[in-house]
Amino acid sequence: EISRRRREQKLTQEDLAELSDLSVNFISRVERTKDQNISIQKLDSIAKALNTTTPDIINNAYRAKKIKPEKIHDNNTPVFMKKVINELRKLPEPKAERVCKSLITLLKEMNN
């Protein structure tokens, strides 16, 4: 998905690396490797450089691979987590993204 968007915008890997403040090596590895863990911060940097959002990149990657996001209807997921996820789904994407970033920041602060 990242490679496709980059090419659509006629950017080289070097251009994207510079715009996202990441290394060319990292951009190359992200585009080559299908199942790589990328931090949200780095994915955010790439998304901004490509004039899109992180959720949009993720959603399009799922669609392209015909992968369905995990359902949260299993019995192992606590009810409060299901409620949070359902409320997030009701929000417009930009608001949901802001809420998620705030939650992540809060959780990191609580773990310190």
DSSP file (Angstrom, degrees, kcal/mol; ACC not computed):
  #  RESIDUE AA STRUCTURE BP1 BP2  ACC     N-H-->O    O-->H-N    N-H-->O    O-->H-N    TCO  KAPPA ALPHA  PHI   PSI    X-CA   Y-CA   Z-CA
    1    1 A E     >        0   0    0      0, 0.0     4,-2.4     0, 0.0     5,-0.2   0.000 360.0 360.0 360.0 -43.2    0.0    0.0    0.0
    2    2 A I  H  >  +     0   0    0      2,-0.2     4,-2.5     1,-0.2     5,-0.2   0.927 360.0  48.0 -65.5 -44.6    2.8    2.4    0.9
    3    3 A S  H  > S+     0   0    0      2,-0.2     4,-2.6     1,-0.2     5,-0.2   0.916 111.5  50.6 -62.1 -43.7    4.7    1.6   -2.3
    4    4 A R  H  > S+     0   0    0      1,-0.2     4,-2.4     2,-0.2    -2,-0.2   0.938 112.8  45.3 -60.8 -47.9    1.6    2.0   -4.4
    5    5 A R  H  X S+     0   0    0     -4,-2.4     4,-1.7     2,-0.2    -1,-0.2   0.899 111.9  52.6 -63.4 -40.5    0.8    5.4   -2.9
    6    6 A R  H  <>S+     0   0    0     -4,-2.5     5,-2.5     1,-0.2    -1,-0.2   0.934 111.4  45.7 -61.4 -45.8    4.4    6.6   -3.2
    7    7 A R  H ><5S+     0   0    0     -4,-2.6     3,-1.8     1,-0.2    -1,-0.2   0.886 107.7  57.6 -66.1 -38.7    4.5    5.6   -6.9
    8    8 A E  H 3<5S+     0   0    0     -4,-2.4    -1,-0.2     1,-0.3    -2,-0.2   0.869 108.8  46.8 -57.2 -36.5    1.1    7.3   -7.6
    9    9 A Q  T 3<5S-     0   0    0     -4,-1.7    -1,-0.3    -5,-0.2    -2,-0.2   0.310 115.5-119.4 -90.2   9.3    2.5   10.5   -6.2
   10   10 A K  T < 5 +     0   0    0     -3,-1.8     2,-0.4     1,-0.2    -3,-0.2   0.877  63.1 147.8  55.1  42.1    5.6   10.1   -8.4
   11   11 A L      < -     0   0    0     -5,-2.5    -1,-0.2    -6,-0.1     2,-0.2  -0.837  41.6-137.5-105.4 144.7    7.9   10.0   -5.3
   12   12 A T     >  -     0   0    0     -2,-0.4     4,-2.4     1,-0.1     5,-0.2  -0.471  31.9-106.0 -86.2 168.9   11.1    7.9   -5.0
   13   13 A Q  H  > S+     0   0    0      1,-0.2     4,-2.5     2,-0.2     5,-0.2   0.875 125.0  54.6 -61.7 -34.7   11.9    6.0   -1.9
   14   14 A E  H  > S+     0   0    0      2,-0.2     4,-2.4     1,-0.2    -1,-0.2   0.907 106.8  50.2 -63.9 -42.1   14.5    8.7   -1.2
   15   15 A D  H  > S+     0   0    0      2,-0.2     4,-2.7     1,-0.2     5,-0.2   0.944 112.5  46.4 -60.4 -48.1   11.8   11.4   -1.5
   16   16 A L  H  X S+     0   0    0     -4,-2.4     4,-2.2     1,-0.2     6,-0.2   0.892 110.8  53.0 -63.6 -39.8    9.5    9.6    0.9
   17   17 A A  H  X>S+     0   0    0     -4,-2.5     5,-2.2    -5,-0.2     4,-0.8   0.929 112.2  45.1 -60.3 -45.2   12.4    9.0    3.3
   18   18 A E  H ><5S+     0   0    0     -4,-2.4     3,-0.5     1,-0.2    -2,-0.2   0.923 114.4  47.8 -65.7 -44.5   13.2   12.7    3.4
   19   19 A L  H 3<5S+     0   0    0     -4,-2.7    -1,-0.2     1,-0.2    -2,-0.2   0.821 118.4  40.5 -66.8 -31.5    9.5   13.8    3.7
   20   20 A S  H 3<5S-     0   0    0     -4,-2.2    -1,-0.2    -5,-0.2    -2,-0.2   0.477 107.2-123.4 -96.3  -3.4    8.9   11.3    6.5
   21   21 A D  T <<5S+     0   0    0     -4,-0.8     2,-0.3    -3,-0.5    -3,-0.2   0.862  72.7 120.7  61.0  37.9   12.2   11.9    8.3
   22   22 A L      < -     0   0    0     -5,-2.2    -1,-0.3    -6,-0.2    -2,-0.1  -0.785  68.8 -90.9-122.3 168.3   13.0    8.2    8.0
   23   23 A S     >  -     0   0    0     -2,-0.3     4,-2.2     1,-0.1     5,-0.2  -0.464  23.4-126.4 -81.7 154.2   15.9    6.4    6.4
   24   24 A V  H  > S+     0   0    0      1,-0.2     4,-2.8     2,-0.2     5,-0.2   0.884 113.6  57.5 -61.5 -39.2   15.8    5.2    2.8
   25   25 A N  H  > S+     0   0    0      1,-0.2     4,-2.4     2,-0.2    -1,-0.2   0.912 106.7  47.7 -56.6 -44.7   16.8    1.8    4.1
   26   26 A F  H  > S+     0   0    0      2,-0.2     4,-2.6     1,-0.2    -2,-0.2   0.929 112.0  48.5 -65.2 -46.1   13.7    1.7    6.4
   27   27 A I  H  X S+     0   0    0     -4,-2.2     4,-2.2     1,-0.2    -2,-0.2   0.921 112.5  49.5 -60.4 -44.2   11.3    2.8    3.6
   28   28 A S  H  X S+     0   0    0     -4,-2.8     4,-2.0     1,-0.2    -1,-0.2   0.922 111.8  47.8 -60.3 -45.4   12.8    0.1    1.3
   29   29 A R  H  X S+     0   0    0     -4,-2.4     4,-2.7     1,-0.2    -2,-0.2   0.890 110.2  52.1 -64.8 -40.2   12.4   -2.6    4.0
   30   30 A V  H  < S+     0   0    0     -4,-2.6    -1,-0.2     1,-0.2    -2,-0.2   0.902 112.4  45.8 -62.7 -41.4    8.8   -1.5    4.7
   31   31 A E  H  < S+     0   0    0     -4,-2.2    -1,-0.2    -5,-0.2    -2,-0.2   0.840 117.9  42.7 -72.3 -32.8    7.9   -1.8    1.1
   32   32 A R  H  < S+     0   0    0     -4,-2.0     2,-0.6    -5,-0.2    -2,-0.2   0.873 103.8  68.9 -79.6 -39.2    9.7   -5.1    0.6
   33   33 A T     <  -     0   0    0     -4,-2.7     3,-0.5    -5,-0.2    -1,-0.1  -0.730  60.0-167.2 -94.2 121.1    8.6   -6.9    3.7
   34   34 A K  S    S+     0   0    0     -2,-0.6     2,-0.8     1,-0.2    -1,-0.2   0.932  82.1  39.5 -72.1 -47.4    4.9   -7.8    4.0
   35   35 A D  S    S+     0   0    0      2,-0.1     2,-0.4     0, 0.0    -1,-0.2  -0.529  80.1 140.1-108.4  66.0    4.6   -8.7    7.7
   36   36 A Q        -     0   0    0     -2,-0.8     2,-0.5    -3,-0.5    -6,-0.0  -0.885  51.8-124.9-110.4 137.9    6.8   -6.2    9.4
   37   37 A N        -     0   0    0     -2,-0.4     2,-0.4     0, 0.0    -2,-0.1  -0.693  31.5-174.9 -78.6 124.3    5.9   -4.5   12.7
   38   38 A I        -     0   0    0     -2,-0.5    -2,-0.0    -8,-0.0     0, 0.0  -0.974  26.4-116.3-120.8 133.9    6.0   -0.7   12.2
   39   39 A S     >  -     0   0    0     -2,-0.4     4,-2.5     1,-0.1     5,-0.2  -0.328  22.8-120.3 -66.1 152.4    5.6    1.7   15.1
   40   40 A I  H  > S+     0   0    0      1,-0.2     4,-2.9     2,-0.2     5,-0.2   0.881 113.5  57.3 -59.4 -38.7    2.5    3.9   14.9
   41   41 A Q  H  > S+     0   0    0      2,-0.2     4,-2.0     1,-0.2    -1,-0.2   0.917 109.6  43.0 -61.1 -43.6    4.8    6.9   15.0
   42   42 A K  H  > S+     0   0    0      2,-0.2     4,-2.2     1,-0.2    -1,-0.2   0.898 114.5  50.0 -70.6 -39.2    6.7    5.8   11.9
   43   43 A L  H  X S+     0   0    0     -4,-2.5     4,-2.7     1,-0.2    -2,-0.2   0.887 109.7  52.4 -65.1 -37.6    3.6    4.8   10.1
   44   44 A D  H  X S+     0   0    0     -4,-2.9     4,-2.7    -5,-0.2     5,-0.2   0.910 108.2  51.0 -60.8 -43.0    2.1    8.3   11.0
   45   45 A S  H  X S+     0   0    0     -4,-2.0     4,-2.0     1,-0.2    -2,-0.2   0.911 112.7  45.5 -61.9 -42.9    5.2    9.9    9.5
   46   46 A I  H  X S+     0   0    0     -4,-2.2     4,-1.6     2,-0.2    -2,-0.2   0.924 112.3  51.3 -66.1 -44.1    4.8    7.9    6.3
   47   47 A A  H  <>S+     0   0    0     -4,-2.7     5,-2.5     1,-0.2     3,-0.3   0.926 110.9  47.8 -59.8 -45.9    1.1    8.6    6.1
   48   48 A K  H ><5S+     0   0    0     -4,-2.7     3,-1.6     1,-0.2    -1,-0.2   0.906 109.6  52.9 -62.3 -41.2    1.6   12.4    6.6
   49   49 A A  H 3<5S+     0   0    0     -4,-2.0    -1,-0.2     1,-0.3    -2,-0.2   0.807 111.6  46.8 -63.8 -28.4    4.3   12.4    3.9
   50   50 A L  T 3<5S-     0   0    0     -4,-1.6    -1,-0.3    -3,-0.3    -2,-0.2   0.265 116.1-116.3 -96.3  10.6    1.9   10.6    1.5
   51   51 A N  T < 5S+     0   0    0     -3,-1.6     2,-0.2     1,-0.2    -3,-0.2   0.904  81.9  95.8  55.9  46.4   -0.9   13.1    2.4
   52   52 A T  S   <S-     0   0    0     -5,-2.5     2,-0.3    -6,-0.1    -1,-0.2  -0.766  73.6 -95.7-143.9-170.6   -3.1   10.4    3.9
   53   53 A T     >  -     0   0    0     -2,-0.2     4,-1.9     1,-0.1     5,-0.2  -0.811  25.0-119.5-115.5 158.1   -3.9    9.0    7.4
   54   54 A T  H  > S+     0   0    0     -2,-0.3     4,-2.4     1,-0.2     5,-0.2   0.932 114.5  51.5 -59.9 -48.3   -2.6    6.0    9.2
   55   55 A P  H  > S+     0   0    0      0, 0.0     4,-3.1     0, 0.0     5,-0.2   0.877 107.6  54.3 -58.7 -34.9   -6.0    4.3    9.4
   56   56 A D  H  > S+     0   0    0      2,-0.2     4,-2.4     1,-0.2     5,-0.2   0.920 108.8  47.3 -64.7 -42.8   -6.4    4.8    5.6
   57   57 A I  H  X S+     0   0    0     -4,-1.9     4,-2.0     2,-0.2    -1,-0.2   0.933 115.5  45.8 -62.2 -45.4   -3.1    3.0    4.9
   58   58 A I  H  X S+     0   0    0     -4,-2.4     4,-2.3     2,-0.2    -2,-0.2   0.939 113.3  48.6 -64.4 -47.4   -4.0    0.2    7.2
   59   59 A N  H  X S+     0   0    0     -4,-3.1     4,-2.4     1,-0.2    -1,-0.2   0.910 112.9  47.5 -60.9 -43.0   -7.6   -0.2    5.9
   60   60 A N  H  X S+     0   0    0     -4,-2.4     4,-2.7    -5,-0.2    -1,-0.2   0.854 109.6  53.7 -68.3 -33.7   -6.4   -0.2    2.3
   61   61 A A  H  X S+     0   0    0     -4,-2.0     4,-1.7    -5,-0.2    -1,-0.2   0.909 109.7  48.2 -65.7 -40.8   -3.7   -2.7    3.1
   62   62 A Y  H  X>S+     0   0    0     -4,-2.3     5,-2.7     2,-0.2     4,-0.6   0.932 113.4  47.6 -62.6 -45.2   -6.4   -5.0    4.6
   63   63 A R  H ><5S+     0   0    0     -4,-2.4     3,-0.8     1,-0.2    -2,-0.2   0.918 109.6  52.6 -62.4 -43.7   -8.6   -4.6    1.5
   64   64 A A  H 3<5S+     0   0    0     -4,-2.7    -1,-0.2     1,-0.3    -2,-0.2   0.860 116.3  39.4 -62.2 -36.1   -5.7   -5.2   -0.9
   65   65 A K  H 3<5S-     0   0    0     -4,-1.7    -1,-0.3    -5,-0.2    -2,-0.2   0.483 108.2-125.6 -90.6  -2.8   -4.9   -8.5    0.8
   66   66 A K  T <<5 +     0   0    0     -3,-0.8     2,-0.4    -4,-0.6    -3,-0.2   0.882  58.6 151.7  56.7  39.6   -8.6   -9.3    1.4
   67   67 A I      < -     0   0    0     -5,-2.7    -1,-0.2    -6,-0.2    -2,-0.1  -0.847  39.8-140.7-100.4 135.7   -7.8   -9.7    5.0
   68   68 A K        -     0   0    0     -2,-0.4     3,-0.1    -3,-0.1    -5,-0.0  -0.814  24.6-111.8 -95.5 134.7  -10.6   -9.0    7.5
   69   69 A P        -     0   0    0      0, 0.0    -1,-0.1     0, 0.0   -10,-0.0  -0.274  49.7 -84.5 -58.8 150.9   -9.7   -7.2   10.7
   70   70 A E        -     0   0    0      1,-0.1     2,-0.2     2,-0.1    -3,-0.0  -0.297  44.8-124.5 -59.3 138.0  -10.0   -9.4   13.7
   71   71 A K        -     0   0    0     -3,-0.1     3,-0.3     1,-0.1    -1,-0.1  -0.529   7.7-147.6 -80.4 152.3  -13.5   -9.6   15.1
   72   72 A I  S    S+     0   0    0     -2,-0.2    -1,-0.1     1,-0.2     5,-0.1   0.075  72.6  99.5-108.0  24.0  -14.0   -8.6   18.7
   73   73 A H        +     0   0    0      3,-0.0    -1,-0.2     2,-0.0     2,-0.1   0.324  51.0 116.2 -94.7   9.4  -16.8  -11.0   19.4
   74   74 A D  S >  S-     0   0    0     -3,-0.3     3,-0.9     1,-0.1     0, 0.0  -0.380  74.6-120.2 -75.5 159.8  -14.8  -13.7   21.0
   75   75 A N  T 3  S+     0   0    0      1,-0.2    -1,-0.1    -2,-0.1     4,-0.1   0.597 106.1  67.4 -75.4 -10.9  -15.4  -14.5   24.6
   76   76 A N  T 3  S+     0   0    0      2,-0.1    -1,-0.2     0, 0.0    -3,-0.0   0.669  78.3  90.9 -84.7 -16.7  -11.9  -13.7   25.6
   77   77 A T  S <  S-     0   0    0     -3,-0.9     5,-0.1    -5,-0.1    -5,-0.0  -0.691  84.7-119.0 -82.8 122.9  -12.2  -10.0   24.9
   78   78 A P    >>  -     0   0    0      0, 0.0     4,-1.8     0, 0.0     3,-0.6  -0.255  18.9-119.9 -60.3 148.0  -13.3   -8.1   28.1
   79   79 A V  H 3> S+     0   0    0      1,-0.2     4,-2.3     2,-0.2     5,-0.2   0.869 111.4  57.5 -57.9 -40.7  -16.7   -6.3   27.7
   80   80 A F  H 3> S+     0   0    0      1,-0.2     4,-2.0     2,-0.2    -1,-0.2   0.856 106.1  50.2 -62.8 -33.8  -15.1   -2.9   28.5
   81   81 A M  H <> S+     0   0    0     -3,-0.6     4,-2.5     2,-0.2    -1,-0.2   0.898 109.1  51.4 -70.0 -39.7  -12.7   -3.3   25.5
   82   82 A K  H  X S+     0   0    0     -4,-1.8     4,-2.5     1,-0.2    -2,-0.2   0.901 109.4  51.1 -61.5 -40.2  -15.6   -4.2   23.2
   83   83 A K  H  X S+     0   0    0     -4,-2.3     4,-2.2     2,-0.2    -2,-0.2   0.917 110.0  48.9 -64.2 -43.3  -17.4   -1.1   24.3
   84   84 A V  H  X S+     0   0    0     -4,-2.0     4,-2.3     1,-0.2    -2,-0.2   0.938 112.9  47.4 -61.8 -46.6  -14.4    1.1   23.6
   85   85 A I  H  X S+     0   0    0     -4,-2.5     4,-2.1     1,-0.2    -2,-0.2   0.907 111.2  50.8 -63.2 -42.4  -13.9   -0.4   20.2
   86   86 A N  H  X S+     0   0    0     -4,-2.5     4,-0.8     1,-0.2    -1,-0.2   0.889 110.8  48.8 -63.6 -38.6  -17.6    0.0   19.3
   87   87 A E  H >X S+     0   0    0     -4,-2.2     3,-0.7     1,-0.2     4,-0.6   0.897 109.4  52.6 -67.6 -39.5  -17.6    3.6   20.4
   88   88 A L  H >< S+     0   0    0     -4,-2.3     3,-1.2     1,-0.2    -2,-0.2   0.890 104.0  57.2 -61.8 -39.1  -14.5    4.3   18.3
   89   89 A R  H 3< S+     0   0    0     -4,-2.1    -1,-0.2     1,-0.3    -2,-0.2   0.745 100.3  58.7 -64.9 -22.5  -16.2    2.8   15.3
   90   90 A K  H << S+     0   0    0     -4,-0.8    -1,-0.3    -3,-0.7    -2,-0.2   0.698  92.6  86.2 -78.9 -19.3  -19.0    5.3   15.6
   91   91 A L  S << S-     0   0    0     -3,-1.2     2,-0.1    -4,-0.6    -3,-0.0  -0.465  91.4 -99.8 -82.4 151.8  -16.6    8.3   15.2
   92   92 A P    >>  -     0   0    0      0, 0.0     4,-2.5     0, 0.0     3,-0.5  -0.413  44.7-105.7 -62.5 149.6  -15.5    9.8   12.0
   93   93 A E  H 3> S+     0   0    0      1,-0.2     4,-2.5     2,-0.2     5,-0.2   0.849 117.1  51.4 -51.3 -46.6  -12.0    8.4   11.1
   94   94 A P  H 3> S+     0   0    0      0, 0.0     4,-1.9     0, 0.0    -1,-0.2   0.905 113.4  45.8 -61.8 -38.2  -10.0   11.6   11.9
   95   95 A K  H <> S+     0   0    0     -3,-0.5     4,-2.6     2,-0.2    -2,-0.2   0.914 111.7  51.4 -68.4 -41.5  -11.6   11.8   15.4
   96   96 A A  H  X S+     0   0    0     -4,-2.5     4,-2.5     1,-0.2    -1,-0.2   0.896 109.1  51.7 -61.5 -39.6  -11.1    8.1   16.0
   97   97 A E  H  X S+     0   0    0     -4,-2.5     4,-2.3    -5,-0.2    -1,-0.2   0.919 110.1  48.1 -63.5 -43.4   -7.5    8.5   15.1
   98   98 A R  H  X S+     0   0    0     -4,-1.9     4,-2.3     2,-0.2    -2,-0.2   0.911 111.9  49.7 -63.6 -41.9   -7.0   11.4   17.5
   99   99 A V  H  X S+     0   0    0     -4,-2.6     4,-2.6     2,-0.2    -2,-0.2   0.922 110.8  49.9 -62.7 -44.1   -8.8    9.5   20.3
  100  100 A C  H  X S+     0   0    0     -4,-2.5     4,-2.6     1,-0.2    -2,-0.2   0.910 109.9  50.0 -62.0 -42.8   -6.5    6.5   19.7
  101  101 A K  H  X S+     0   0    0     -4,-2.3     4,-2.3     1,-0.2    -1,-0.2   0.914 111.9  48.6 -62.6 -41.5   -3.4    8.6   19.8
  102  102 A S  H  X S+     0   0    0     -4,-2.3     4,-2.6     2,-0.2    -2,-0.2   0.910 111.5  49.5 -64.6 -42.0   -4.5   10.1   23.1
  103  103 A L  H  X S+     0   0    0     -4,-2.6     4,-2.9     2,-0.2     5,-0.2   0.916 110.3  50.5 -62.6 -43.1   -5.3    6.7   24.6
  104  104 A I  H  X S+     0   0    0     -4,-2.6     4,-2.4     2,-0.2    -2,-0.2   0.923 111.6  48.1 -61.2 -44.5   -1.9    5.4   23.5
  105  105 A T  H  X S+     0   0    0     -4,-2.3     4,-2.2     2,-0.2    -2,-0.2   0.929 112.9  48.5 -60.8 -46.2   -0.2    8.4   25.1
  106  106 A L  H  X S+     0   0    0     -4,-2.6     4,-2.2     1,-0.2    -2,-0.2   0.917 111.4  49.4 -60.8 -45.4   -2.2    8.0   28.3
  107  107 A L  H  X S+     0   0    0     -4,-2.9     4,-1.5     1,-0.2    -1,-0.2   0.895 110.3  50.6 -63.4 -40.1   -1.5    4.2   28.5
  108  108 A K  H  X S+     0   0    0     -4,-2.4     4,-0.6     1,-0.2    -1,-0.2   0.908 110.4  49.8 -63.7 -40.9    2.3    4.8   28.0
  109  109 A E  H >< S+     0   0    0     -4,-2.2     3,-0.7     1,-0.2    -2,-0.2   0.877 108.9  52.4 -64.4 -37.6    2.2    7.4   30.8
  110  110 A M  H 3< S+     0   0    0     -4,-2.2    -1,-0.2     1,-0.2    -2,-0.2   0.805 106.3  54.4 -68.1 -29.5    0.4    5.0   33.1
  111  111 A N  H 3<        0   0    0     -4,-1.5    -1,-0.2     1,-0.2    -2,-0.2   0.610 360.0 360.0 -81.1 -11.3    3.0    2.3   32.5
  112  112 A N    <<        0   0    0     -3,-0.7    -1,-0.2    -4,-0.6    -2,-0.2   0.469 360.0 360.0 -86.0 360.0    5.9    4.6   33.4
